[in-house]
């Protein structure tokens, strides 16, 4: 995270808590904050093994996405009515996050300037059409089609060939948002204990007990919000794969970016599986990220997800391909993080193994900033004995499909990932990918946008995902 970190909130954990949240990222912090706002008298404890925001919540590209791009998968799992209601709730949440930041004086650089879903090679053109058509059929129209000229002008590069624009999306400085939420949680009375590892959860018919590095806690309800670290937890270990995502940032070059037509706050992503995502920060830097940066062996988030000079240089190369006029601009900053991708591309928000007092949220699949707000609100309600209001019940059920066990998952995942890279490199260069690369790449279950078939170019059946 950028800037000087906050001093860790330490001390021995309380002996009891009505709601005990494990994980100090956005999902955990939103859960704790919503719980205290809903019931100020409830004792809420948040435990974090490192510091709040030290994982994906502080290491992402800062996109406040809606859920419309995943509507196809949502409708298949939850039905059209619930998918529509959830998508509208996530769309509303973008503005609600901005209002929360204003109310609590969180200087998170919130900017609701919209998102461009675009194509940077001919194979990507039209990947959004099935999603747009499905939404239009039910009277929803979050996207506005762009001509090639409009797309190039809005994104600042003629490499962008086509696209659609969604006005509801926004951007934020994620590290500032996490720190602001941490401050608000403390002000509301949440007992935050950083540098406190949870070693185990002992469940019983009455109240679960958490065993931590600082002692045991008797909990009314436990909320597990540990992002990629959840991938080793049964039964979600058969539903989640952990991949790296890498981000670089230029020096401040506001005038040059303005000359290209790039506005502050607008977010852009292309339509590849190893997605490129980029925006202009408030201080005039081009922030550019790329997904698909390696599979976690055994789903363990280790040091390989801290930094990678080789991967950072690859991301810089893609930045300069899309913005060749910036060839001379220094790109000195880089960071990376682990992302937990689910088989459905959608988050799991529900009870662990049907346990009444152990809740879990995971699998935000690279699109968690806004959905974590909605999930946190519902998790807080469930932890306090109330019904969820926005997240469909279907997202609390573990899918029937399963990933292969380790080490087959790691070995197979790396083979598929490299096939995807070969396929997309050929498409960038205007070549036809080999049949082998296309066939193996089609096995990839991960996606930044819709993984349920709606983000597949209709005319390219060979690229359709095997789900």
C-alpha positions as CSV (number, residue, x, y, z in Angstrom):
1,X,0.0,0.0,0.0
2,X,1.2,3.5,-0.8
3,X,2.3,5.8,2.0
4,X,3.2,5.3,5.6
5,X,1.2,2.4,7.2
6,X,-0.9,2.9,10.3
7,X,0.4,1.6,13.6
8,X,-0.9,-1.9,14.2
9,X,-3.9,-2.1,16.6
10,X,-2.5,-4.6,19.0
11,X,-3.1,-6.0,22.5
12,X,-4.7,-9.2,23.7
13,X,-8.0,-10.1,21.9
14,X,-11.1,-9.8,24.0
15,X,-12.3,-13.1,25.6
16,X,-15.7,-12.8,23.9
17,X,-17.4,-11.1,21.0
18,X,-20.9,-11.2,19.6
19,X,-19.5,-10.9,16.1
20,X,-15.8,-11.9,15.4
21,X,-14.5,-11.1,12.0
22,X,-11.4,-12.8,10.7
23,X,-9.7,-10.7,8.0
24,X,-9.0,-7.0,7.9
25,X,-9.6,-6.4,4.2
26,X,-12.6,-4.6,2.7
27,X,-15.0,-7.5,3.3
28,X,-14.1,-7.8,6.9
29,X,-14.0,-4.1,7.6
30,X,-17.4,-3.5,5.9
31,X,-18.8,-6.4,7.9
32,X,-17.5,-5.0,11.1
33,X,-18.6,-1.4,10.3
34,X,-22.1,-2.5,9.2
35,X,-22.5,-4.6,12.3
36,X,-21.8,-1.7,14.6
37,X,-24.0,0.7,12.6
38,X,-26.8,-1.8,12.8
39,X,-26.4,-2.7,16.5
40,X,-24.1,-0.3,18.4
41,X,-24.5,-2.4,21.5
42,X,-23.1,-5.5,19.8
43,X,-19.5,-6.4,20.7
44,X,-17.6,-6.7,17.4
45,X,-14.0,-8.0,17.2
46,X,-11.8,-8.0,14.0
47,X,-8.7,-10.1,13.8
48,X,-6.0,-9.7,11.2
49,X,-2.9,-11.8,10.9
50,X,-1.0,-8.9,9.3
51,X,-2.2,-5.3,9.0
52,X,-5.6,-4.2,7.6
53,X,-5.5,-4.1,3.8
54,X,-2.3,-6.0,3.5
55,X,-3.8,-8.5,1.1
56,X,-5.8,-7.9,-2.1
57,X,-7.8,-5.0,-0.6
58,X,-4.8,-2.8,-0.5
59,X,-3.0,-4.1,-3.7
60,X,-5.6,-3.8,-6.4
61,X,-6.2,-1.4,-9.3
62,X,-9.0,0.6,-7.5
63,X,-11.9,-0.3,-9.8
64,X,-15.4,0.1,-8.3
65,X,-17.1,-2.2,-10.7
66,X,-20.8,-3.2,-10.8
67,X,-22.0,-6.8,-11.3
68,X,-23.7,-6.2,-14.7
69,X,-20.8,-7.8,-16.6
70,X,-21.4,-11.0,-14.8
71,X,-25.1,-11.1,-15.3
72,X,-25.1,-14.3,-17.4
73,X,-23.5,-16.3,-14.7
74,X,-25.7,-14.7,-12.1
75,X,-28.9,-15.5,-14.0
76,X,-27.8,-19.2,-14.4
77,X,-27.1,-19.6,-10.7
78,X,-29.7,-17.4,-9.0
79,X,-32.4,-16.9,-11.7
80,X,-33.1,-13.7,-13.6
81,X,-35.1,-11.9,-10.9
82,X,-32.5,-12.4,-8.1
83,X,-29.7,-11.6,-10.6
84,X,-31.4,-8.4,-11.6
85,X,-32.0,-7.4,-7.9
86,X,-28.4,-8.2,-6.9
87,X,-26.9,-6.3,-10.0
88,X,-29.0,-3.3,-9.1
89,X,-27.8,-3.5,-5.4
90,X,-24.2,-3.6,-6.5
91,X,-24.7,-0.7,-8.9
92,X,-26.2,1.4,-6.1
93,X,-23.3,0.4,-3.8
94,X,-20.9,2.4,-5.9
95,X,-22.6,5.6,-5.0
96,X,-23.2,4.5,-1.5
97,X,-19.4,3.9,-1.0
98,X,-18.9,7.5,-2.2
99,X,-21.5,8.8,0.2
100,X,-19.9,6.8,3.1
101,X,-16.5,8.3,2.3
102,X,-18.1,11.8,2.4
103,X,-20.0,11.2,5.6
104,X,-16.9,9.9,7.5
105,X,-14.3,12.1,5.8
106,X,-12.4,9.3,4.1
107,X,-10.2,10.8,1.5
108,X,-10.2,7.8,-0.8
109,X,-10.2,9.7,-4.1
110,X,-13.6,8.4,-5.0
111,X,-14.6,9.2,-8.6
112,X,-17.7,7.9,-10.4
113,X,-16.5,8.5,-13.9
114,X,-17.5,5.2,-15.5
115,X,-16.0,2.2,-17.1
116,X,-15.0,1.3,-20.7
117,X,-15.2,-2.4,-21.5
118,X,-13.1,-2.6,-24.7
119,X,-11.3,-4.7,-27.2
120,X,-7.6,-4.3,-28.0
121,X,-7.4,-6.9,-30.8
122,X,-9.9,-8.1,-33.4
123,X,-10.7,-11.3,-31.5
124,X,-12.0,-9.4,-28.5
125,X,-14.4,-7.2,-30.5
126,X,-18.0,-8.0,-29.6
127,X,-17.3,-10.0,-26.4
128,X,-19.9,-7.9,-24.5
129,X,-22.7,-8.4,-27.0
130,X,-24.4,-11.4,-25.4
131,X,-24.4,-9.7,-22.0
132,X,-25.8,-6.5,-23.5
133,X,-28.4,-8.4,-25.5
134,X,-29.5,-10.4,-22.4
135,X,-29.8,-7.2,-20.4
136,X,-31.7,-5.4,-23.1
137,X,-34.2,-8.3,-23.2
138,X,-35.2,-7.7,-19.6
139,X,-35.2,-3.9,-19.9
140,X,-31.8,-3.2,-18.3
141,X,-29.4,-1.0,-20.3
142,X,-26.3,-0.2,-18.2
143,X,-24.1,0.0,-21.3
144,X,-23.8,2.5,-24.2
145,X,-22.2,1.2,-27.4
146,X,-19.2,3.1,-28.6
147,X,-17.9,3.6,-32.1
148,X,-14.3,2.8,-32.9
149,X,-13.6,6.6,-32.9
150,X,-15.4,7.1,-29.6
151,X,-13.6,4.2,-28.0
152,X,-10.2,5.5,-29.1
153,X,-11.0,9.0,-27.9
154,X,-12.3,7.9,-24.5
155,X,-9.4,5.5,-23.8
156,X,-6.7,7.7,-25.3
157,X,-5.3,5.0,-27.7
158,X,-6.2,3.8,-31.2
159,X,-5.3,0.3,-30.1
160,X,-8.8,0.2,-28.7
161,X,-11.0,-1.0,-31.5
162,X,-14.5,-1.0,-30.0
163,X,-16.2,-1.0,-26.7
164,X,-19.2,-0.1,-24.5
165,X,-19.4,2.4,-21.7
166,X,-21.0,2.0,-18.3
167,X,-21.6,5.3,-16.4
168,X,-22.2,3.8,-12.9
169,X,-18.7,2.4,-12.3
170,X,-16.1,4.3,-10.3
171,X,-12.6,4.3,-9.0
172,X,-11.0,4.8,-5.6
173,X,-7.6,4.7,-4.0
174,X,-8.0,1.3,-2.3
175,X,-5.3,1.8,0.3
176,X,-6.8,5.0,1.4
177,X,-10.3,3.4,1.5
178,X,-9.0,0.6,3.7
179,X,-7.3,2.9,6.1
180,X,-10.3,5.1,6.3
181,X,-12.6,2.1,7.1
182,X,-10.2,1.0,9.7
183,X,-10.4,4.4,11.4
184,X,-14.2,4.4,11.2
185,X,-14.4,0.9,12.6
186,X,-12.2,1.9,15.6
187,X,-14.3,5.0,16.2
188,X,-17.5,3.0,16.2
189,X,-16.1,0.7,18.8
190,X,-14.8,-2.3,16.8
191,X,-12.0,-4.1,18.7
192,X,-9.3,-4.5,16.0
193,X,-6.4,-6.8,16.7
194,X,-3.7,-6.8,14.0
195,X,-0.7,-9.1,14.0
196,X,-3.1,-11.7,15.5
197,X,-3.3,-15.0,13.6
198,X,-6.3,-17.3,13.9
199,X,-5.0,-20.8,14.3
200,X,-8.3,-22.6,14.3
201,X,-12.1,-22.4,14.8
202,X,-13.6,-25.0,17.2
203,X,-17.3,-25.2,16.4
204,X,-20.0,-26.5,18.7
205,X,-23.8,-26.5,18.8
206,X,-23.7,-23.4,21.0
207,X,-20.9,-20.9,20.3
208,X,-17.7,-21.3,18.2
209,X,-14.3,-20.7,19.8
210,X,-11.4,-19.1,17.9
211,X,-7.9,-20.1,18.8
212,X,-5.6,-17.2,18.1
213,X,-1.9,-16.4,18.6
214,X,-3.1,-14.1,21.4
215,X,-5.5,-16.4,23.1
216,X,-9.0,-17.9,22.6
217,X,-12.2,-16.0,21.9
218,X,-15.7,-17.2,22.6
219,X,-17.8,-15.9,19.6
220,X,-21.4,-15.5,19.0
221,X,-20.9,-15.7,15.2
222,X,-17.6,-15.9,13.3
223,X,-17.3,-14.3,9.9
224,X,-14.4,-15.6,7.7
225,X,-13.3,-12.8,5.3
226,X,-9.8,-13.9,4.4
227,X,-9.9,-13.5,0.6
228,X,-7.3,-15.8,-1.1
229,X,-6.4,-17.4,2.2
230,X,-9.9,-19.0,2.2
231,X,-8.9,-21.2,-0.7
232,X,-7.4,-23.9,1.6
233,X,-10.7,-24.1,3.6
234,X,-13.0,-27.1,2.9
235,X,-15.3,-27.2,1.0
236,X,-14.3,-24.1,-0.7
237,X,-10.9,-25.5,-1.5
238,X,-12.5,-27.4,-4.4
239,X,-14.1,-24.2,-5.8
240,X,-11.3,-21.6,-5.7
241,X,-8.1,-21.2,-7.5
242,X,-5.5,-18.5,-6.5
243,X,-3.8,-16.5,-9.1
244,X,-1.6,-13.5,-9.1
245,X,-2.5,-10.0,-10.4
246,X,0.1,-7.4,-11.1
247,X,-0.1,-3.6,-11.2
248,X,2.4,-0.9,-12.3
249,X,2.2,2.9,-12.1
250,X,4.0,5.6,-14.0
251,X,5.4,8.8,-12.6
252,X,2.9,11.7,-12.5
253,X,2.2,12.7,-16.2
254,X,-1.1,14.4,-16.0
255,X,-0.5,16.8,-19.0
256,X,0.5,14.0,-21.3
257,X,-2.5,11.8,-20.3
258,X,-4.8,14.7,-20.7
259,X,-3.4,15.3,-24.2
260,X,-4.2,11.6,-25.0
261,X,-7.8,12.2,-23.9
262,X,-7.6,10.1,-20.7
263,X,-9.7,11.5,-17.9
264,X,-9.1,11.1,-14.2
265,X,-11.3,8.4,-12.6
266,X,-12.4,6.6,-15.8
267,X,-11.6,2.9,-15.6
268,X,-10.8,0.7,-18.7
269,X,-10.3,-3.0,-19.2
270,X,-10.0,-5.1,-22.2
271,X,-11.7,-8.5,-22.9
272,X,-8.8,-11.0,-22.6
273,X,-8.8,-13.7,-19.9
274,X,-5.5,-12.3,-18.5
275,X,-7.3,-9.0,-18.3
276,X,-5.6,-5.6,-18.7
277,X,-7.2,-2.9,-16.5
278,X,-6.1,0.7,-16.2
279,X,-7.0,4.2,-15.0
280,X,-5.6,7.6,-14.3
281,X,-5.0,8.3,-10.6
282,X,-5.9,11.6,-8.9
283,X,-2.2,12.7,-9.0
284,X,-1.9,12.0,-12.7
285,X,-0.3,8.6,-12.9
286,X,-1.3,5.8,-15.3
287,X,-2.1,2.8,-13.2
288,X,-2.0,-0.4,-15.3
289,X,-2.7,-3.9,-14.2
290,X,-2.7,-7.4,-15.6
291,X,-4.4,-10.6,-14.3
292,X,-3.3,-14.2,-14.6
293,X,0.1,-13.9,-13.0
294,X,0.8,-17.4,-11.8
295,X,-1.1,-20.1,-9.9
296,X,-0.5,-20.6,-6.2
297,X,0.9,-24.0,-5.4
298,X,-1.4,-25.8,-3.1
299,X,-3.5,-22.7,-3.0
300,X,-1.0,-21.3,-0.5
301,X,-0.4,-17.5,-0.7
302,X,3.3,-17.3,-0.2
303,X,6.2,-14.9,-1.0
304,X,5.7,-15.3,-4.7
305,X,2.7,-13.0,-4.4
306,X,4.8,-10.2,-2.8
307,X,6.6,-8.9,-5.9
308,X,7.9,-10.2,-9.2
309,X,10.4,-8.1,-11.3
310,X,9.9,-10.3,-14.3
311,X,6.1,-10.0,-14.2
312,X,6.3,-6.3,-13.6
313,X,8.4,-5.8,-16.7
314,X,5.9,-7.9,-18.7
315,X,3.1,-5.6,-17.5
316,X,5.1,-2.5,-18.5
317,X,5.5,-4.0,-22.0
318,X,1.8,-4.4,-22.3
319,X,1.3,-0.8,-21.1
320,X,3.6,0.5,-23.8
321,X,1.9,-1.7,-26.5
322,X,-1.5,0.0,-25.7
323,X,0.0,3.5,-25.1
324,X,3.1,3.5,-27.4
325,X,3.4,7.3,-27.2
326,X,4.4,6.8,-23.5
327,X,7.5,4.8,-24.4
328,X,9.8,7.2,-22.6
329,X,7.7,7.6,-19.4
330,X,9.3,6.1,-16.3
331,X,7.2,3.3,-14.7
332,X,9.0,2.9,-11.4
333,X,6.2,1.5,-9.2
334,X,4.9,-2.1,-9.1
335,X,3.0,-4.3,-6.7
336,X,1.1,-7.6,-6.9
337,X,-1.4,-9.6,-4.9
338,X,-3.3,-12.9,-4.8
339,X,-6.8,-13.2,-6.2
340,X,-9.2,-16.0,-5.3
341,X,-11.1,-16.9,-8.5
342,X,-14.2,-19.1,-8.1
343,X,-15.5,-21.6,-10.6
344,X,-18.5,-19.5,-11.3
345,X,-16.7,-16.2,-11.3
346,X,-19.1,-15.1,-8.6
347,X,-18.5,-14.7,-4.8
348,X,-19.6,-17.2,-2.2
349,X,-21.4,-15.5,0.7
350,X,-23.0,-17.9,3.2
351,X,-22.6,-20.4,6.0
352,X,-19.7,-22.7,6.1
353,X,-20.8,-26.3,5.8
354,X,-24.3,-25.1,6.8
355,X,-23.0,-24.1,10.2
356,X,-25.3,-21.5,11.7
357,X,-22.6,-19.5,13.5
358,X,-19.7,-19.6,10.9
359,X,-20.1,-17.3,7.9
360,X,-17.7,-16.9,5.0
361,X,-17.3,-14.8,1.9
362,X,-14.8,-15.6,-0.8
363,X,-14.3,-15.8,-4.6
364,X,-14.7,-12.2,-5.6
365,X,-12.6,-13.1,-8.7
366,X,-10.8,-9.8,-9.2
367,X,-14.0,-7.7,-8.8
368,X,-14.4,-7.3,-5.1
369,X,-14.3,-3.6,-4.2
370,X,-18.0,-2.9,-4.7
371,X,-19.4,-6.4,-4.1
372,X,-17.5,-6.6,-0.8
373,X,-19.6,-3.6,0.4
374,X,-22.8,-5.5,-0.4
375,X,-21.5,-8.8,1.0
376,X,-20.3,-7.1,4.2
377,X,-23.7,-5.5,4.8
378,X,-25.5,-8.9,4.4
379,X,-22.9,-10.7,6.5
380,X,-23.4,-8.2,9.3
381,X,-27.1,-8.8,9.1
382,X,-26.7,-12.6,9.2
383,X,-24.2,-12.4,12.0
384,X,-26.8,-10.4,14.0
385,X,-29.5,-13.0,13.3
386,X,-31.3,-11.1,10.5
387,X,-32.0,-12.1,6.9
388,X,-29.8,-11.1,4.0
389,X,-31.3,-8.4,1.8
390,X,-29.1,-8.2,-1.4
391,X,-26.9,-11.2,-1.9
392,X,-29.0,-14.1,-3.4
393,X,-29.4,-17.3,-1.4
394,X,-27.9,-19.1,-4.4
395,X,-24.6,-17.4,-3.8
396,X,-24.5,-19.2,-0.4
397,X,-24.6,-22.6,-1.9
398,X,-21.4,-24.4,-3.0
399,X,-21.5,-25.3,-6.7
400,X,-21.6,-29.0,-7.7
401,X,-18.5,-28.8,-9.9
402,X,-15.1,-29.3,-8.3
403,X,-11.6,-28.4,-9.2
404,X,-9.1,-31.3,-9.4
405,X,-7.0,-32.0,-6.2
406,X,-3.4,-30.9,-5.7
407,X,-0.9,-31.2,-7.2
408,X,-3.0,-31.7,-10.4
409,X,-4.6,-28.3,-9.9
410,X,-1.3,-26.4,-9.8
411,X,0.3,-28.4,-12.7
412,X,-2.9,-28.2,-14.8
413,X,-3.5,-24.6,-13.9
414,X,0.0,-23.6,-15.1
415,X,-0.4,-25.5,-18.3
416,X,-3.8,-23.8,-19.0
417,X,-2.5,-20.3,-18.0
418,X,0.5,-20.5,-20.3
419,X,-1.8,-21.7,-23.1
420,X,-4.0,-18.7,-22.5
421,X,-0.9,-16.4,-22.7
422,X,0.2,-18.0,-26.0
423,X,-3.3,-17.7,-27.5
424,X,-3.7,-14.0,-26.5
425,X,-0.1,-13.1,-27.6
426,X,-0.9,-14.5,-31.1
427,X,-4.2,-12.6,-31.2
428,X,-2.4,-9.4,-30.2
429,X,0.0,-9.9,-33.1
430,X,-2.7,-10.6,-35.6
431,X,-1.8,-14.3,-35.9
432,X,-4.2,-17.3,-35.6
433,X,-3.4,-19.2,-32.4
434,X,-2.6,-22.9,-32.7
435,X,-5.4,-25.4,-32.2
436,X,-3.6,-26.8,-29.2
437,X,-3.3,-23.4,-27.5
438,X,-7.0,-22.7,-28.2
439,X,-8.2,-26.0,-26.9
440,X,-6.2,-25.9,-23.7
441,X,-7.0,-22.2,-23.1
442,X,-10.7,-23.0,-23.3
443,X,-10.3,-25.0,-20.1
444,X,-9.6,-21.8,-18.1
445,X,-12.4,-21.3,-15.4
446,X,-11.3,-17.8,-14.4
447,X,-12.6,-14.5,-15.7
448,X,-12.7,-10.8,-14.7
449,X,-16.0,-10.3,-16.5
450,X,-18.6,-13.0,-17.2
451,X,-17.4,-16.5,-17.0
452,X,-20.8,-18.0,-17.8
453,X,-20.6,-17.7,-21.6
454,X,-22.0,-14.2,-22.1
455,X,-18.5,-12.7,-22.5
456,X,-17.6,-15.0,-25.3
457,X,-17.5,-13.7,-28.9
458,X,-20.5,-15.4,-30.6
459,X,-18.6,-16.1,-33.8
460,X,-15.7,-17.8,-32.0
461,X,-17.0,-21.1,-30.7
462,X,-13.5,-22.5,-30.3
463,X,-12.9,-19.9,-27.6
464,X,-16.0,-20.8,-25.6
465,X,-15.1,-21.7,-22.0
466,X,-15.5,-25.3,-20.9
467,X,-17.3,-24.7,-17.7
